[in-house]
Amino acid sequence: MVNSSPDFTDQPKVINGFSDLMVEVFGERGKHARSAVGVASLPIGIAVEIELIVEVE
């Protein structure tokens, strides 16, 4: 989720940074499905909220 104003439409570009980091850190195993949604506000004024579900071996 990206904290953004109603006229901001580049939420996917914001989340691309996280996606790129996951692939950089975990290689092919870091590739994932994701969504990028704009919201009017997030707790304590944070800019981005990421939720992860992972499997650890």
C-alpha positions as CSV (number, residue, x, y, z in Angstrom):
1,M,0.0,0.0,0.0
2,V,1.3,3.4,-0.9
3,N,0.2,6.5,1.0
4,S,-0.7,8.9,-1.9
5,S,-2.9,11.7,-3.0
6,P,-6.0,11.0,-5.3
7,D,-4.1,12.3,-8.4
8,F,-1.0,10.1,-7.9
9,T,-1.1,7.1,-10.2
10,D,2.5,5.7,-10.0
11,Q,2.0,3.3,-7.1
12,P,3.6,0.4,-9.1
13,K,6.8,2.4,-9.6
14,V,7.0,3.0,-5.8
15,I,6.6,-0.7,-5.1
16,N,9.1,-1.7,-7.8
17,G,11.9,-0.7,-5.4
18,F,10.8,-3.4,-3.0
19,S,10.4,-6.0,-5.7
20,D,13.9,-5.2,-7.0
21,L,15.3,-5.5,-3.5
22,M,13.8,-9.0,-3.0
23,V,15.3,-10.2,-6.3
24,E,18.7,-8.7,-5.4
25,V,18.7,-10.3,-2.0
26,F,17.2,-13.7,-2.8
27,G,17.9,-14.1,-6.5
28,E,15.3,-16.1,-8.5
29,R,13.6,-17.1,-5.2
30,G,12.9,-13.5,-4.6
31,K,10.5,-13.2,-7.6
32,H,7.0,-12.8,-6.4
33,A,3.4,-11.8,-7.1
34,R,2.3,-8.4,-5.8
35,S,-0.2,-5.6,-5.9
36,A,0.4,-1.9,-5.6
37,V,-2.6,0.1,-4.2
38,G,-2.9,3.8,-3.3
39,V,-4.5,4.6,0.0
40,A,-5.5,8.0,1.6
41,S,-3.5,7.4,4.8
42,L,-1.4,4.8,6.6
43,P,-0.7,4.4,10.3
44,I,1.6,7.0,11.9
45,G,2.1,8.7,8.5
46,I,4.3,5.9,7.0
47,A,4.7,6.1,3.2
48,V,4.5,2.4,2.3
49,E,3.2,-0.7,3.9
50,I,4.4,-4.1,2.7
51,E,2.9,-7.4,3.7
52,L,4.8,-10.7,3.2
53,I,3.9,-14.3,3.4
54,V,7.1,-16.5,3.2
55,E,8.0,-20.1,3.5
56,V,11.2,-20.8,5.4
57,E,13.1,-24.1,4.9
